[in-house]
Structures are given as C-alpha cells and as structure tokens.
Amino acid sequence: MFKKIIFLMLFNLTLAQANVNLDEFEQEYQKYQVNDPLSGYNKAMTSFNVTLYDYSFRPILKGYNAITPEFVRVGTRNFFDNLIFPLRFIGNVLQFKLANAGEEIKRFSVNTVFGFFGFIDAASKTGIQKHPADIGSVLAHWGVGNGFHIVLPVLGPSNLRDTLALSADWFLVPTAYIDPTWLSVGVSAYGFGNELSFRTDEIDEIYHNTPNLYPFLRDAYEQRRIKLSQ
C-alpha cells in the first residue's frame, strides 16, 4: 500500500508538470461547477496537506536543492518521466489516440537510446512531444463521469473516478515491480522528492498567495482532467 502511495504522489506530480497552465484555470474558474458534497472534509484535508508541506516536505526539499547539483536533479526527473512511458502509451492507445501513442514510442526509444536510458530528454530537443494519459483519462474519454470531488491525504485533489482508477495506473508503471519492497519504496520516494524539488517556488506561491485556495485547486484539477480526456 505504501508503495502505491509513493507512486501516486510521483504520478500526480508528473501529470501536473505536463503543460499545466494556471492562467487558463483562473480564467475558467468562475464558470466551472464541480460535484462537491464533501467540501467540508476537502477543505480540512487541503489545510492538512498545506501544513504537511510547510513543516515537513519544504524544509527537506530546500536542503536537497542546496546540496544537489541541478544537472543531477534534471537527469533524475527525466529518468523517472521516461519510466512512466507505459502508462502514457497504453492510456493513449485505449483512447484511440494512435498518433499520440506513436509519438510516445518515439520519445521512449529516443530517450532510452540517445538519452542514456532517459537521463537526457533527447526527444524534446528534437520536437517529439509528450502526451500525458492514464486510466482515469481513458474512462473520462469514454464518458465515465467524475463522481464527487475528493482531496486525498498528501496526494491532493482527485475525484471518485480517478481515485478508483489509480490501482490500474499502479500496475502500468515499472517501479511497481521492483523487489524487494523497501527498494521499490525508496526508489519511488526519491523520484517523488526530486520532482517536488523543482516546484517549491510554485507551490509556495499557490499555497500562500492564492485567495480561496481550496476551490482554486479543486477547479484546476477538474479542468485539467477534462482537457486530458479530450
């Protein structure tokens, strides 16, 4: 179970990294309606996640950034992003986005062969785009509704459909199959922390300078999921 939690944290960050445009969320914020019967719990859990970040993750990440050369962090991020190729590929195939799936194969091949097993993002340098997809976006593409919105501990915003789909996502990422378990947890946790290390300024800005933080995060998440499924 712990391995799944670590993976999900990494996975959510990877999705968030992919072409997220916060300005677009803000522009559509006022007109988007979300099914939110758990709003009281969700607001409380959002506050918990912010506090956890401020007093636990943030100090560790600041220290990590101070002692780790940027090229090491970039290479590590590229490597873990390359590992998630099976999830993106299958997600695109199941949505019949075959051109996107083809580009994902090209990205994985180029980055693995010419990018030293993914440590260098050689594909992006040649214009080969990444196409995020997962089982939740597949279900949304074929008409399965979001269900109610829910904020998960540590992981943050989600909804009923995407939460139920996370177990399927888990089996499509290679880190799930690392044995023994402690090594799998360690590898996944490091990937998660490394990804977060690039986003501390952005997270600080959103968490502490956004009016009405919870509804902003909620609507941003749901808008992003709609765009992924189109």
NORHU-V549998 format. One line per field, one symbol per residue. ss: DSSP state (H for helix, E for strand, L for the rest). phi: phi as a letter, one per 30 degrees, with the letter a starting at -180 (. if undefined). burial: # if it has 16 or more other C-alpha atoms within 10 Angstrom, else .. A space follows every 50 residues. Layout:
BEGIN
ss = ???
phi = ???
burial = ???
END
This chain:
BEGIN
ss = LHHHHHHHHHHHHHHHHLLLLHHHHHHHHHHLLLLLLLHHHHHHHHHHHH HHHHHHHHHHHHHHHHHLLHHHHHHHHHHHHHHLHHHHHHHHHHLLLHHH HHHHHHHHHHHHHLLLLLLLLHHHHLLLLLLLLLHHHHHHHLLLLLLLEE EELLLEEEEHHHHHHHHHHHLLLHHHHLLLHHHHHHHHHHHHHHHHLLLH HHHHHHHHHLLLHHHHHHHHHHHHHHHHHL
phi = .dddddddddddddddddhdbddddddcedcccbdbdceddddddddddd ddddcbddddddddddccedddddddddddddddeeddddddddcicddd ddddddeddddddcchijdcdddddciddcbeaaddddddecjdddiddb cceidjdabdddddddddeedcceddcdbdddddddddddddddddddcd dddedddcbcdheedddedddddddddddd
burial = ..#########.###.........#...#.........#..##.##..## ..#...##..#...........#######################....# #.##########..#.#######....#.############....#..## #..######.###.##..##.##.##.......##.############.# ..#...#......############..##.
END
